């Protein structure tokens, strides 16, 4: 089967590009696969980070791609659509995460399927973003109007899609494990590298936006610290203003309990943070799904998460982690204290190691093959 994947891919960074790389490797073992990516993914004024490109040792995510799509240049969409159509793929797989790409993806899809037998499938990471903007719904409708089917990786995304587009043909496959960050290292080695002590350590990982709930976690840490000596690592790039978070840390007297690693973490450094922590924390106030949980599971790390979107589909309370209601610092603090005082954490790690077996890339490949049949 000839397959063309369109979306962010190396040398672009981030979870969507990492997903494309790992899916490419899994598909390429059995099919003729190519990736078409961006010459420009976002205009600089729309991107809050410091760089859009991958850094560090990125061998796991370094896959061949053809850069031909400028997200804001319609002429490039037409050229890309014609070049992809000339290749005559059986499957056009669009890696969709934001309505911003709707006009681009919708145009390419309509050109590629014109006069041929190409099937168009959207792999939906989200439908409408957590922080919606004017035009989102119109852009998404244009994109999805050219689809034959959709692959979703959380039931929460499936529900959102069917609310938005009743009758859409959907296939659910759990979000695969992110195994591209290397093998685990001993906890002692990771902690030595990060200059951590031997006490309890929690990890908040990924870019910081309001809906990620870091402000709730900081309030919870102030409660937890009355009972337990717990350290928090905040690791990632701030897409919000960093100042209010640092002021909150000072106001709560958490300067010695919270360490901020502000900035994008190169792929070859990620393992040290997950291996040095006792649990990952996802205190989101809203979500559909999160790749952070799948990174944690790769390193057999339990997750403390809020019951929003598809998080509770991945984290089983009392088994592979702790699940609490969102937006409540006291409940989150109680969950953290429960994790460190009432749970068999080694048993949880073993449960995570067993649970992650269902999150394979081969399962996603099989689902796409079945969909095409």
C-alpha positions as CSV (number, residue, x, y, z in Angstrom):
1,X,0.0,0.0,0.0
2,X,1.2,3.5,-0.9
3,X,0.8,5.9,2.0
4,X,1.5,9.6,2.3
5,X,1.5,11.3,5.7
6,X,1.0,15.0,5.8
7,X,1.8,17.1,8.9
8,X,4.6,18.1,11.2
9,X,7.7,15.9,11.0
10,X,11.4,16.1,11.5
11,X,13.1,18.6,11.6
12,X,10.1,20.1,13.4
13,X,9.9,19.3,17.1
14,X,7.1,18.4,19.4
15,X,4.6,15.6,20.1
16,X,2.9,15.6,16.7
17,X,6.2,15.4,14.8
18,X,7.4,12.6,17.2
19,X,4.1,10.8,16.6
20,X,4.6,11.1,12.8
21,X,8.2,9.7,13.0
22,X,7.2,6.7,15.1
23,X,4.2,5.9,12.9
24,X,6.3,6.2,9.8
25,X,8.8,3.6,11.1
26,X,5.9,1.2,12.0
27,X,4.2,1.6,8.7
28,X,7.4,1.6,6.6
29,X,8.1,-2.0,7.8
30,X,5.2,-3.2,5.6
31,X,4.2,-0.4,3.2
32,X,5.6,2.3,0.8
33,X,5.4,5.4,3.0
34,X,6.4,9.0,2.5
35,X,6.0,12.1,4.7
36,X,5.2,15.5,3.4
37,X,5.9,18.2,5.9
38,X,6.1,22.0,6.2
39,X,8.5,24.5,4.8
40,X,6.9,26.8,7.4
41,X,4.6,25.4,10.1
42,X,3.6,28.6,11.9
43,X,4.4,32.2,11.2
44,X,6.8,33.4,13.9
45,X,4.2,35.7,15.5
46,X,1.8,32.8,16.1
47,X,4.4,30.5,17.7
48,X,5.1,31.3,21.4
49,X,8.1,29.1,21.8
50,X,11.8,29.9,21.0
51,X,12.3,27.6,18.1
52,X,10.2,25.2,16.0
53,X,13.0,22.9,15.2
54,X,14.2,19.7,17.0
55,X,17.4,20.0,19.1
56,X,20.0,17.5,20.4
57,X,20.4,13.9,19.5
58,X,17.2,13.1,17.6
59,X,18.0,9.8,15.8
60,X,14.7,8.2,17.0
61,X,12.7,11.0,15.3
62,X,14.9,11.6,12.3
63,X,12.9,10.3,9.4
64,X,12.9,11.2,5.7
65,X,10.4,13.9,4.8
66,X,9.7,16.3,1.9
67,X,9.2,19.9,2.9
68,X,6.7,21.4,0.5
69,X,3.8,23.0,2.5
70,X,3.8,26.6,3.7
71,X,0.9,26.7,6.2
72,X,-0.1,30.3,5.2
73,X,0.6,30.1,1.4
74,X,-2.3,28.7,-0.6
75,X,-0.2,28.3,-3.7
76,X,2.1,25.9,-1.8
77,X,-1.0,23.8,-0.8
78,X,-2.0,23.5,-4.5
79,X,1.5,22.5,-5.5
80,X,1.8,20.0,-2.7
81,X,-1.6,18.5,-3.5
82,X,-0.7,18.0,-7.2
83,X,2.7,16.5,-6.3
84,X,1.1,14.1,-3.8
85,X,-1.6,13.2,-6.3
86,X,1.0,12.4,-8.9
87,X,2.4,9.8,-6.5
88,X,-1.1,8.2,-6.5
89,X,-1.2,7.1,-2.8
90,X,-3.8,4.6,-1.7
91,X,-4.0,6.4,1.6
92,X,-3.6,10.1,2.5
93,X,-3.1,10.3,6.2
94,X,-3.4,13.9,7.6
95,X,-1.9,14.3,11.1
96,X,-4.4,16.9,12.4
97,X,-4.0,18.8,15.7
98,X,-5.3,22.3,15.2
99,X,-8.0,24.0,13.0
100,X,-5.3,26.4,12.0
101,X,-4.2,23.7,9.5
102,X,-7.8,23.1,8.3
103,X,-7.6,25.3,5.1
104,X,-4.2,23.8,4.2
105,X,-5.2,20.2,4.9
106,X,-8.6,20.5,3.3
107,X,-7.2,22.0,0.1
108,X,-4.5,19.3,-0.2
109,X,-7.0,16.5,0.5
110,X,-9.5,17.7,-2.2
111,X,-6.8,17.9,-4.8
112,X,-5.3,14.5,-4.0
113,X,-8.6,12.6,-4.1
114,X,-9.7,14.3,-7.3
115,X,-10.1,11.8,-10.1
116,X,-8.4,9.0,-8.2
117,X,-8.9,6.2,-5.7
118,X,-7.0,7.8,-2.8
119,X,-8.7,7.4,0.6
120,X,-8.4,10.4,2.9
121,X,-8.1,9.7,6.7
122,X,-7.6,12.3,9.4
123,X,-5.6,11.2,12.5
124,X,-7.2,13.5,15.1
125,X,-5.2,14.5,18.1
126,X,-7.8,17.2,18.9
127,X,-10.9,18.6,17.2
128,X,-11.2,22.1,18.6
129,X,-8.3,23.3,20.8
130,X,-8.4,23.9,24.5
131,X,-8.0,27.6,23.9
132,X,-10.3,28.2,20.9
133,X,-9.9,31.1,18.5
134,X,-12.3,32.7,16.0
135,X,-12.6,30.7,12.8
136,X,-11.7,27.3,14.5
137,X,-15.0,25.7,13.7
138,X,-15.2,26.9,10.1
139,X,-11.6,25.8,9.5
140,X,-12.2,22.3,11.0
141,X,-15.4,21.8,9.0
142,X,-13.5,22.7,5.8
143,X,-10.8,20.2,6.6
144,X,-13.1,17.4,7.6
145,X,-15.3,17.9,4.6
146,X,-12.7,16.1,2.5
147,X,-12.4,13.0,4.9
148,X,-13.4,9.4,4.3
149,X,-12.7,8.4,7.9
150,X,-11.1,9.5,11.1
151,X,-8.7,7.7,13.5
152,X,-9.0,8.8,17.1
153,X,-6.8,7.9,20.0
154,X,-9.1,8.7,22.9
155,X,-12.8,8.2,23.4
156,X,-13.0,11.8,24.5
157,X,-11.7,12.9,21.1
158,X,-14.2,10.5,19.4
159,X,-17.1,12.1,21.4
160,X,-15.9,15.6,20.5
161,X,-15.6,14.7,16.9
162,X,-19.1,13.1,16.7
163,X,-20.6,16.1,18.5
164,X,-19.0,18.3,15.9
165,X,-19.6,16.0,12.9
166,X,-22.4,13.6,13.5
167,X,-22.2,10.4,11.5
168,X,-18.4,10.6,10.9
169,X,-16.8,7.3,10.4
170,X,-14.4,6.8,13.3
171,X,-11.9,4.2,14.3
172,X,-10.6,4.2,17.9
173,X,-7.0,3.1,18.6
174,X,-5.3,3.9,22.0
175,X,-2.5,6.5,21.7
176,X,0.7,4.4,21.3
177,X,3.6,4.6,23.7
178,X,6.2,7.2,22.9
179,X,9.3,4.9,22.9
180,X,11.6,7.3,21.0
181,X,13.3,8.9,24.0
182,X,15.8,6.0,24.6
183,X,16.0,3.3,27.2
184,X,15.5,4.0,30.9
185,X,18.5,4.7,33.1
186,X,18.8,3.9,36.8
187,X,17.0,6.4,39.1
188,X,20.2,7.1,41.0
189,X,22.0,8.0,37.7
190,X,19.2,10.3,36.6
191,X,19.0,12.0,40.0
192,X,22.8,12.5,40.1
193,X,22.7,14.1,36.6
194,X,19.8,16.4,37.6
195,X,21.4,17.1,41.1
196,X,18.3,15.7,42.9
197,X,18.3,14.3,46.4
198,X,16.9,11.0,47.6
199,X,13.5,12.4,48.6
200,X,10.1,12.3,46.8
201,X,10.1,13.9,43.4
202,X,7.2,14.8,41.1
203,X,7.5,15.8,37.5
204,X,5.4,18.2,35.5
205,X,6.6,18.0,31.9
206,X,5.7,19.7,28.7
207,X,4.9,23.2,27.6
208,X,3.0,25.4,30.0
209,X,-0.4,26.8,29.2
210,X,-3.2,27.7,31.6
211,X,-5.3,24.6,30.9
212,X,-2.3,22.4,31.9
213,X,-3.1,23.3,35.5
214,X,0.3,24.2,36.8
215,X,-1.3,26.9,39.0
216,X,-3.5,24.2,40.6
217,X,-0.5,22.0,41.2
218,X,1.5,24.7,42.9
219,X,-1.4,25.4,45.3
220,X,-1.5,21.6,45.9
221,X,2.2,21.5,46.6
222,X,1.8,24.1,49.4
223,X,-0.7,21.7,51.0
224,X,1.4,18.6,50.4
225,X,4.5,20.2,52.0
226,X,2.7,20.5,55.3
227,X,2.8,16.7,55.5
228,X,5.5,15.4,53.2
229,X,8.9,16.5,51.9
230,X,8.1,16.4,48.2
231,X,10.0,18.2,45.4
232,X,8.5,19.3,42.1
233,X,10.3,19.6,38.8
234,X,8.6,21.9,36.3
235,X,10.2,21.0,33.0
236,X,9.2,22.7,29.7
237,X,8.8,25.8,27.7
238,X,6.4,28.5,29.0
239,X,3.8,29.4,26.4
240,X,2.2,31.6,29.1
241,X,3.9,34.4,30.9
242,X,6.3,32.7,33.4
243,X,6.1,35.6,35.9
244,X,2.8,34.8,37.6
245,X,3.9,31.2,38.2
246,X,7.2,32.4,39.8
247,X,5.3,34.9,41.9
248,X,2.9,32.1,43.0
249,X,5.9,30.0,44.0
250,X,7.3,32.9,46.1
251,X,3.9,33.7,47.7
252,X,3.5,30.0,48.7
253,X,7.1,29.9,50.0
254,X,7.9,27.0,47.6
255,X,11.3,28.4,46.4
256,X,13.2,25.4,47.8
257,X,10.5,22.8,46.8
258,X,10.0,23.7,43.1
259,X,12.7,23.7,40.5
260,X,11.9,25.1,37.0
261,X,13.7,23.9,33.9
262,X,12.4,26.5,31.5
263,X,12.9,25.7,27.9
264,X,12.5,22.9,25.4
265,X,14.2,19.7,26.5
266,X,16.2,17.9,23.7
267,X,15.0,14.4,23.0
268,X,18.1,12.7,24.4
269,X,17.7,14.5,27.7
270,X,14.1,13.6,28.4
271,X,14.8,10.2,29.9
272,X,16.6,11.7,32.9
273,X,13.6,13.6,34.1
274,X,11.2,10.7,33.9
275,X,13.7,8.2,35.4
276,X,14.6,10.6,38.2
277,X,11.0,11.2,39.2
278,X,8.6,9.1,41.4
279,X,5.5,10.1,39.4
280,X,4.5,12.3,36.5
281,X,1.7,14.8,37.3
282,X,-0.9,15.9,34.8
283,X,-3.1,18.4,36.7
284,X,-5.0,19.5,33.5
285,X,-8.2,21.6,33.9
286,X,-9.2,20.5,30.4
287,X,-7.9,18.0,27.9
288,X,-8.7,15.5,25.3
289,X,-5.6,13.3,25.5
290,X,-1.9,13.7,26.4
291,X,1.2,12.2,25.0
292,X,3.0,13.0,28.3
293,X,1.3,10.0,29.9
294,X,2.6,7.8,27.1
295,X,6.1,9.0,27.6
296,X,5.8,8.3,31.4
297,X,4.5,4.8,30.6
298,X,7.5,4.1,28.3
299,X,9.7,4.6,31.4
300,X,7.3,2.5,33.7
301,X,6.4,5.7,35.6
302,X,3.0,6.0,37.3
303,X,0.9,9.1,36.6
304,X,-1.1,11.3,38.9
305,X,-3.8,12.9,36.6
306,X,-7.1,14.7,36.7
307,X,-10.3,13.2,35.3
308,X,-10.6,15.2,32.2
309,X,-10.8,14.1,28.5
310,X,-9.1,10.8,27.9
311,X,-6.7,10.9,30.8
312,X,-8.7,8.5,32.9
313,X,-8.8,6.1,30.0
314,X,-5.0,5.7,30.3
315,X,-4.4,6.1,34.0
316,X,-6.3,3.5,36.1
317,X,-6.8,4.9,39.6
318,X,-5.0,2.9,42.3
319,X,-3.4,0.6,39.7
320,X,-1.2,2.6,37.2
321,X,-1.5,5.9,39.0
322,X,-4.0,8.2,40.8
323,X,-6.9,10.1,39.3
324,X,-8.6,13.1,40.9
325,X,-11.2,15.6,40.0
326,X,-9.8,18.6,38.1
327,X,-9.3,22.2,39.3
328,X,-9.2,21.4,43.0
329,X,-5.9,21.9,44.7
330,X,-7.0,20.1,47.9
331,X,-8.1,17.0,46.1
332,X,-4.9,17.0,44.0
333,X,-2.9,17.3,47.2
334,X,-4.8,14.4,48.8
335,X,-4.1,12.3,45.7
336,X,-0.4,13.1,45.9
337,X,-0.2,12.3,49.6
338,X,-2.2,9.1,49.0
339,X,0.3,8.1,46.3
340,X,3.3,8.5,48.6
341,X,1.8,7.1,51.8
342,X,-0.8,4.5,50.9
343,X,0.3,3.0,47.5
344,X,2.7,0.2,46.7
345,X,4.7,2.3,44.1
346,X,6.8,-0.6,42.9
347,X,3.6,-2.6,42.3
348,X,2.3,0.4,40.3
349,X,5.4,0.4,38.2
350,X,4.9,-3.2,37.3
351,X,1.3,-2.5,36.5
352,X,2.4,0.3,34.1
353,X,4.9,-2.1,32.5
354,X,2.0,-4.5,31.8
355,X,-0.5,-1.8,30.8
356,X,1.7,-0.2,28.2
357,X,1.8,-3.5,26.1
358,X,-1.6,-2.5,24.7
359,X,-0.2,0.8,23.4
360,X,1.7,-0.5,20.5
361,X,2.3,1.1,17.1
362,X,1.6,-2.2,15.4
363,X,-2.0,-1.9,16.7
364,X,-2.4,1.5,15.0
365,X,-0.9,0.1,11.8
366,X,-3.3,-2.9,11.9
367,X,-6.2,-0.5,12.4
368,X,-5.3,1.6,9.3
369,X,-4.9,-1.6,7.2
370,X,-8.3,-2.8,8.3
371,X,-9.8,0.6,7.6
372,X,-8.5,0.5,4.1
373,X,-9.8,-3.1,3.5
